[in-house]
Amino acid sequence: MKNFFKIVSILFITSLFFNCSKDYQVPDNLIVQDFVWKGLNAYYLHQNEIADLSDRRFNSDQQLNAFLSGFTDYNSLFSSLLITSDTKSTLIEDYTNLDVVPLRTADTNGMEFGLTAEPGNTENVLGYVSHILPNSDASTKNIERGEFFNAVDGIQLTRDNYLNLLFPTTSTIILEMVDFDGIIITPNTKQVTLERLTYNYAPISLEKTFAINTDNIGYLMYNNDFSTNYINDLNNTFLSFKNQSVNELILDLRYNVGGGSFAKNVSEIAAMITGQFTGETIIKEEWNSKAQPWFLANQPDSLITKFPLKLNPTTNINSLNLTDVYIVLNGNNFTGSSAIELLINSLKSHITVHVIGNQTAGNNTGAITLYNSEDYDFINRNETHTVALQPIVLSFLNKNDETYTNGFTPTIDLCTNEDILNLGVLGETSDPILDRVLNYVSSGTIGTSNCNPNNFEFIYNSIDTQRVTDNGVFIKQNLPNTN
């Protein structure tokens, strides 16, 4: 968390933020509505685009109250004050334990899979195993990545029933396995019984080192969020890479679920990849047209995140001092992964970032949690309710003032889906995607792609449904007293 000085008194704040009478008491029935309006008026990134958030919209507290009273509840008020395209700003009904990001757990049998249309059949679907979670029930059974199935408990999978069959109310399913050559499906009499159990996801999915010519290439498959929960595990992995003299890094995020990210965490991961830029600017913040000038005039350092040296006072960041990093974004995960895009943009002004996958979405905004207090901090909040706001309040830029509204174009373009007839083994050169990236790292040659050569219609992917709704990367920052 950034340590900023606390603003106790700001004489000119009335020229920047909506001002109410010091003696005025907000009516009890409008306390939350008043908080919603004033919080968005002060800090919402698009405040100047919303007529009802204008500082000149109301001439008195009474006029504001009349406006607030016209809404059936504070949720409808909140929604009315956002731009149409804003899907990230949220209102939290109960902020209790809001800052606690839980470890990733699930009730699962451990088989991740995808579904494609059965060739020549408009209704039937065919399942394929994308990977097996380690230490899960599936990991103890005779099933592996690249196998196919077309029925559950003796019932053919179709477009209409696959969700009910693969996610039944009972904990056990029996898969009917088949062989598939891209055209013909052949039952092979193999059955696999899977049981759904409570599962704790491993912090690090896969780490490995490949020695190719003069390169010692570190490979890290990371599937979890970028929250504080897993930062120490990542730091330990980078220590292992450092001890193995890794001089190139492939960060494989094709099965990453996103979520749970703070700008601080992103800067720490960037410092693990680099290390030669400690103390230099990695992230800049640009707030709305009211807040930005105030921050620049009064606490400009709060708008800058620098490459850290430590995770905490007693833990050094293990750095590789790399000049290149290869980030694999195969699949659709990047469409909502603000943290990944922030990492790419932040690093690209310091080192060469090779983006491998498809065009990214351009989620370049950051959010903050506002509580109902004079400085919108948790301390001294109004305890008559538990509503908090998490609006987008800023855009992120890198050291060179570059942002990424339009996303990133990949260095290597990969298909949205892997070639289900040739998945290979994760972490081995038999995995076509990893093999192609390894060749690119060692030779600089991109090569050709042959994913989905049969033009299969993909219907469902179990990883896509696990990806977390992305409300932007969060920041921690002390705000001025606006009352």
C-alpha positions in Angstrom: 0.0 0.0 0.0 1.3 3.5 -0.8 2.0 5.6 2.3 0.7 9.0 1.6 0.5 11.9 4.1 -3.0 12.6 5.4 -4.7 15.8 4.3 -6.3 17.4 7.4 -7.5 20.7 6.0 -7.8 22.0 2.5 -8.9 25.6 2.3 -9.5 25.7 -1.5 -11.2 22.3 -1.8 -14.6 24.1 -2.3 -13.5 25.2 -5.7 -12.8 21.6 -6.8 -15.6 19.5 -5.2 -19.3 20.0 -4.4 -19.6 22.1 -1.2 -22.5 21.8 1.2 -23.2 23.9 4.3 -21.1 22.9 7.3 -24.2 23.2 9.5 -26.3 21.1 7.1 -27.5 17.7 8.2 -28.3 15.1 5.6 -31.8 13.7 6.1 -31.7 10.1 7.5 -33.6 8.7 4.5 -31.1 10.2 2.0 -27.8 9.3 3.8 -26.7 6.6 1.3 -28.0 8.6 -1.7 -26.1 11.7 -0.6 -22.9 9.5 -0.2 -23.4 8.0 -3.7 -23.8 11.4 -5.4 -21.0 13.1 -3.6 -18.5 10.3 -4.0 -19.1 10.1 -7.8 -19.1 13.8 -8.1 -15.7 14.0 -6.5 -13.9 11.0 -8.0 -15.8 9.3 -10.8 -13.5 9.2 -13.9 -16.2 10.3 -16.2 -17.8 12.9 -13.8 -17.5 15.7 -16.5 -19.5 13.6 -18.9 -22.6 13.2 -16.6 -24.8 16.3 -16.5 -26.3 15.3 -13.1 -22.8 15.1 -11.6 -21.9 18.6 -12.6 -20.8 21.0 -9.8 -23.2 23.5 -11.2 -26.2 21.1 -11.3 -27.5 22.1 -7.9 -27.4 25.5 -6.2 -28.3 24.2 -2.7 -28.5 21.2 -0.5 -32.2 21.3 -0.8 -32.1 21.1 -4.6 -29.7 18.1 -4.4 -32.1 16.4 -1.9 -35.0 16.9 -4.2 -33.1 15.3 -7.0 -32.0 12.4 -4.8 -35.6 11.8 -3.6 -36.7 11.2 -7.2 -35.0 7.8 -7.2 -36.7 4.7 -5.8 -33.4 3.6 -4.2 -29.7 4.3 -4.1 -28.9 1.5 -6.6 -31.0 3.1 -9.3 -29.4 6.5 -8.5 -25.9 4.9 -8.8 -26.7 3.3 -12.2 -28.1 6.6 -13.5 -24.9 8.4 -12.8 -22.6 6.2 -14.8 -21.8 6.4 -18.5 -23.5 3.8 -20.6 -20.4 1.8 -21.4 -19.2 1.6 -17.8 -19.5 -2.1 -16.7 -16.8 -1.9 -14.0 -18.0 0.6 -11.4 -20.0 -1.1 -8.7 -21.9 -0.4 -5.6 -21.2 -2.8 -2.7 -24.2 -3.4 -0.4 -22.1 -4.8 2.5 -18.4 -3.8 2.8 -17.7 -6.3 5.6 -14.6 -8.2 4.7 -14.5 -6.4 1.4 -10.7 -6.2 1.3 -10.3 -9.9 2.0 -9.6 -11.7 -1.2 -10.2 -15.4 -0.6 -7.9 -18.1 -1.8 -9.1 -19.8 -4.9 -11.2 -22.8 -4.1 -14.0 -24.7 -5.9 -16.2 -27.8 -5.8 -14.7 -29.7 -8.8 -13.8 -33.1 -10.0 -10.6 -31.7 -11.4 -11.2 -32.1 -15.1 -11.1 -28.9 -17.1 -12.6 -29.4 -20.5 -14.1 -27.9 -23.7 -17.0 -28.8 -25.9 -17.2 -28.7 -29.7 -20.0 -29.5 -32.1 -20.0 -33.1 -33.3 -19.1 -33.2 -37.0 -22.1 -33.7 -39.2 -24.6 -33.4 -36.3 -26.4 -30.2 -35.4 -27.4 -31.3 -31.9 -24.7 -33.5 -30.4 -21.6 -32.2 -28.8 -18.2 -33.7 -28.1 -16.1 -33.0 -25.0 -12.3 -32.9 -24.8 -10.0 -32.8 -21.8 -8.0 -29.6 -21.7 -6.1 -30.4 -18.5 -6.3 -32.2 -15.2 -5.9 -30.3 -11.9 -3.1 -31.8 -9.8 -4.1 -33.5 -6.5 -7.8 -33.5 -7.6 -10.0 -36.5 -8.0 -9.4 -36.6 -11.7 -5.7 -36.8 -11.1 -6.2 -40.2 -9.5 -8.2 -41.5 -12.4 -7.3 -42.9 -15.8 -7.9 -39.7 -17.8 -5.6 -37.1 -19.3 -5.3 -34.0 -21.5 -6.3 -34.6 -25.1 -8.9 -37.4 -24.5 -12.5 -37.2 -25.7 -15.9 -38.0 -24.3 -19.4 -37.8 -25.7 -21.8 -39.0 -23.0 -22.3 -38.8 -19.3 -24.0 -41.6 -17.3 -24.9 -43.2 -20.7 -26.7 -40.2 -22.0 -25.4 -38.5 -25.2 -24.2 -34.9 -24.7 -26.2 -32.3 -26.7 -26.4 -28.6 -26.9 -29.5 -28.7 -24.6 -28.3 -31.0 -21.9 -24.6 -30.7 -21.5 -24.7 -28.3 -18.5 -27.1 -30.5 -16.6 -25.1 -33.7 -17.3 -21.7 -32.3 -16.6 -22.7 -30.2 -13.6 -25.4 -32.4 -11.9 -26.8 -32.0 -8.4 -25.1 -35.3 -7.5 -21.4 -35.3 -6.9 -20.5 -38.2 -9.2 -20.5 -38.5 -13.0 -19.4 -41.3 -15.3 -17.8 -40.2 -18.6 -18.2 -42.3 -21.7 -14.8 -42.0 -23.5 -14.4 -42.1 -27.3 -11.7 -41.8 -29.9 -11.8 -38.9 -32.4 -9.7 -38.3 -35.5 -11.4 -35.0 -36.5 -14.1 -36.6 -38.5 -15.2 -40.0 -37.0 -16.2 -40.6 -33.4 -15.5 -44.1 -32.2 -16.6 -45.4 -28.8 -13.7 -47.2 -27.0 -15.6 -48.8 -24.1 -13.6 -46.8 -21.6 -15.5 -45.2 -18.7 -14.2 -42.8 -16.1 -15.9 -42.0 -12.8 -15.3 -38.5 -11.4 -16.3 -37.2 -8.1 -16.8 -33.5 -7.3 -14.9 -32.5 -4.1 -13.8 -29.3 -2.4 -10.5 -28.3 -4.1 -7.8 -25.7 -3.2 -6.0 -24.5 -6.3 -2.2 -24.6 -6.3 -0.6 -21.2 -6.1 1.7 -22.0 -9.0 0.3 -24.3 -11.8 3.6 -25.2 -13.5 7.2 -24.1 -13.5 10.1 -25.5 -15.5 13.4 -24.5 -17.1 14.4 -25.3 -20.7 18.1 -25.1 -21.8 18.2 -24.3 -25.5 21.5 -23.2 -27.1 22.8 -20.4 -24.8 19.4 -19.6 -23.3 18.1 -20.9 -20.0 14.4 -20.3 -20.5 12.1 -20.2 -17.4 8.5 -21.3 -18.1 5.8 -20.3 -15.6 2.1 -21.3 -16.1 0.1 -19.1 -13.7 -3.7 -19.6 -13.5 -4.6 -17.6 -10.4 -5.3 -13.9 -9.7 -2.6 -11.3 -9.0 -3.7 -10.7 -5.4 -1.5 -10.6 -2.4 -2.5 -14.2 -1.6 0.0 -15.6 -4.1 2.7 -12.9 -4.3 5.1 -14.8 -2.0 4.6 -18.0 -4.0 5.5 -16.1 -7.2 8.5 -14.6 -5.4 9.7 -18.0 -4.4 9.3 -19.3 -8.0 11.4 -16.4 -9.3 14.0 -17.2 -6.7 14.1 -20.7 -8.1 14.5 -19.3 -11.6 17.2 -16.9 -10.4 19.1 -19.8 -8.8 18.9 -21.6 -12.2 20.3 -18.6 -14.0 17.2 -18.1 -16.1 17.8 -15.4 -18.8 14.5 -15.6 -20.7 11.0 -16.0 -19.3 7.7 -17.3 -20.7 4.7 -16.3 -18.6 1.9 -18.6 -19.7 -1.5 -17.1 -18.8 -3.7 -18.9 -21.2 -5.8 -20.5 -18.4 -5.5 -17.5 -16.0 -8.9 -16.6 -14.4 -8.0 -13.0 -13.5 -9.5 -10.9 -10.7 -8.2 -9.7 -7.2 -5.6 -7.3 -8.4 -4.0 -4.1 -7.1 -1.6 -1.9 -8.9 0.9 -2.6 -6.1 0.8 -6.3 -6.9 1.4 -5.7 -10.6 4.4 -3.5 -9.8 5.9 -6.3 -7.6 5.5 -8.9 -10.4 7.1 -6.5 -12.8 10.0 -6.1 -10.4 10.5 -9.8 -10.3 10.8 -9.9 -14.1 13.2 -7.0 -14.1 15.1 -5.7 -11.1 17.3 -3.2 -12.8 14.8 -0.4 -12.5 14.3 -0.1 -8.8 13.0 3.3 -7.8 12.1 4.3 -11.4 8.5 5.0 -12.4 6.5 2.0 -13.6 2.9 3.2 -13.4 1.3 6.7 -13.6 -2.3 7.6 -12.7 -4.6 10.1 -14.5 -7.7 11.0 -12.5 -10.7 13.1 -13.5 -10.4 16.7 -14.4 -11.2 17.8 -10.8 -9.0 15.5 -8.9 -5.9 15.3 -11.1 -5.0 19.0 -10.8 -5.3 18.8 -7.0 -3.1 15.7 -6.8 -0.5 17.4 -9.0 -0.4 20.5 -6.9 -0.5 18.9 -3.5 0.8 15.3 -3.6 2.2 14.5 -7.0 4.1 11.5 -5.8 0.8 9.8 -5.0 0.1 9.6 -8.8 3.3 7.5 -9.4 4.1 3.9 -8.6 7.8 3.0 -8.7 9.5 -0.4 -9.1 9.7 -1.8 -5.5 12.7 -3.5 -4.0 10.8 -5.4 -1.3 7.4 -7.1 -0.9 7.4 -6.0 2.7 10.1 -4.6 5.1 11.6 -8.1 5.6 11.2 -9.7 2.2 13.3 -8.8 -0.8 11.9 -9.2 -4.3 13.7 -11.9 -6.3 14.5 -10.4 -9.6 15.7 -11.8 -12.9 17.0 -8.6 -14.5 15.5 -9.6 -17.9 15.3 -7.4 -21.0 12.6 -9.5 -22.7 9.5 -11.3 -21.4 7.1 -13.6 -23.4 3.5 -13.4 -22.2 1.1 -16.1 -23.6 -2.6 -15.0 -23.7 -4.1 -17.8 -25.7 -7.9 -18.0 -25.4 -10.3 -15.3 -24.3 -8.8 -14.5 -20.8 -7.4 -11.1 -21.9 -10.8 -9.7 -22.7 -11.4 -8.9 -19.1 -7.9 -9.0 -17.5 -7.0 -5.5 -16.5 -4.0 -6.6 -14.4 -2.4 -8.5 -17.3 -2.8 -5.5 -19.6 -1.4 -3.2 -16.9 1.6 -5.5 -16.5 2.2 -5.4 -20.3 1.9 -1.6 -20.6 4.0 -0.9 -17.5 6.8 -3.1 -18.6 6.9 -2.1 -22.3 8.4 1.3 -21.5 11.4 -0.5 -19.9 11.9 -3.9 -21.6 10.6 -5.7 -24.7 7.3 -7.4 -24.1 6.3 -10.1 -26.6 2.5 -10.5 -26.5 1.4 -13.9 -27.7 -2.3 -14.5 -28.4 -5.0 -12.4 -29.8 -5.8 -8.6 -29.7 -6.4 -7.5 -26.2 -9.4 -5.5 -25.0 -7.9 -2.3 -23.6 -9.0 -2.3 -19.9 -6.9 0.6 -18.8 -8.9 1.9 -15.8 -8.4 1.7 -12.1 -10.9 1.7 -9.3 -10.9 2.6 -5.6 -13.1 1.8 -2.7 -15.0 4.8 -1.2 -16.6 4.6 2.2 -19.1 7.2 3.7 -16.7 9.4 5.6 -15.3 12.9 5.1 -12.2 11.6 3.3 -13.9 8.4 2.0 -11.7 6.3 4.1 -12.9 3.3 6.2 -12.0 5.1 9.5 -14.7 7.4 10.8 -17.2 6.0 8.2 -20.9 6.5 8.8 -21.9 3.3 10.6 -25.6 3.6 9.9 -25.2 1.5 6.7 -22.7 -0.8 5.1 -22.7 0.6 1.5 -19.4 1.3 -0.2 -18.7 2.4 -3.8 -16.0 1.0 -6.1 -16.1 3.4 -9.1 -13.5 3.6 -11.8 -11.5 6.8 -10.9 -8.4 6.8 -13.1 -6.6 5.6 -16.2 -3.2 4.0 -16.1 -0.2 5.1 -18.1 3.4 4.0 -18.2 6.6 5.9 -17.7 6.3 7.2 -21.3 2.7 8.4 -20.8 1.4 5.5 -23.0 -1.9 3.9 -22.2 -3.8 1.1 -23.9 -7.4 2.1 -24.6 -7.3 0.0 -27.7 -5.5 -3.0 -26.2 -2.3 -4.7 -27.5 -1.7 -6.3 -30.9 0.1 -9.6 -30.4 3.6 -10.3 -31.6 2.6 -13.9 -32.3 -1.1 -14.4 -33.3 -2.6 -17.6 -31.8 -6.1 -19.0 -32.4 -8.7 -18.5 -29.8 -8.7 -22.2 -29.2 -6.0 -24.8 -29.2 -5.9 -27.6 -31.7 -7.9 -30.3 -29.9 -6.4 -33.0 -32.0 -2.9 -32.1 -30.9 -2.9 -30.7 -27.4 0.3 -32.4 -26.3 1.4 -32.3 -22.6 1.5 -29.1 -20.7 5.0 -28.0 -19.8 6.5 -30.3 -22.5 7.6 -29.5 -26.1 4.8 -31.7 -27.3 2.5 -28.8 -26.4 2.4 -27.0 -29.8 1.9 -23.6 -28.2 4.8 -23.9 -25.8 7.0 -25.5 -28.5 6.3 -22.6 -30.9 7.1 -20.0 -28.2 10.3 -21.8 -27.2 11.4 -21.7 -30.9 10.6 -18.0 -31.0 12.6 -17.3 -27.9 15.6 -19.2 -29.1 15.6 -18.3 -32.8 13.5 -15.2 -33.2 11.4 -17.0 -35.8 7.7 -16.9 -35.4 6.8 -19.8 -37.6 3.3 -20.8 -38.7 0.3 -21.8 -36.7 -2.0 -24.7 -37.4 -4.5 -24.4 -34.6 -8.1 -25.6 -35.2 -7.2 -26.8 -38.8 -10.6 -28.5 -39.0 -12.6 -25.4 -38.2 -14.4 -26.9 -35.3 -17.3 -25.0 -33.7 -16.5 -24.5 -30.1 -19.4 -24.3 -27.7 -18.2 -24.2 -24.1 -14.9 -24.0 -22.1 -14.8 -24.7 -18.4 -12.0 -22.2 -17.9 -13.9 -19.3 -19.5 -16.8 -19.8 -17.1 -14.4 -19.5 -14.1 -12.9 -16.2 -15.1 -13.7 -13.4 -12.7 -15.7 -10.4 -13.7 -13.1 -7.7 -14.0 -13.9 -4.3 -12.3 -10.4 -2.9 -13.1 -7.2 -2.9 -11.1 -7.7 -1.4 -7.7 -5.5 1.2 -5.9 -5.0 2.3 -2.3 -4.8 6.0 -1.8 -5.6 8.6 0.8 -8.1 11.2 -0.5 -8.7 14.8 0.6 -11.4 15.8 3.0 -14.1 17.1 0.8 -16.5 18.4 3.4 
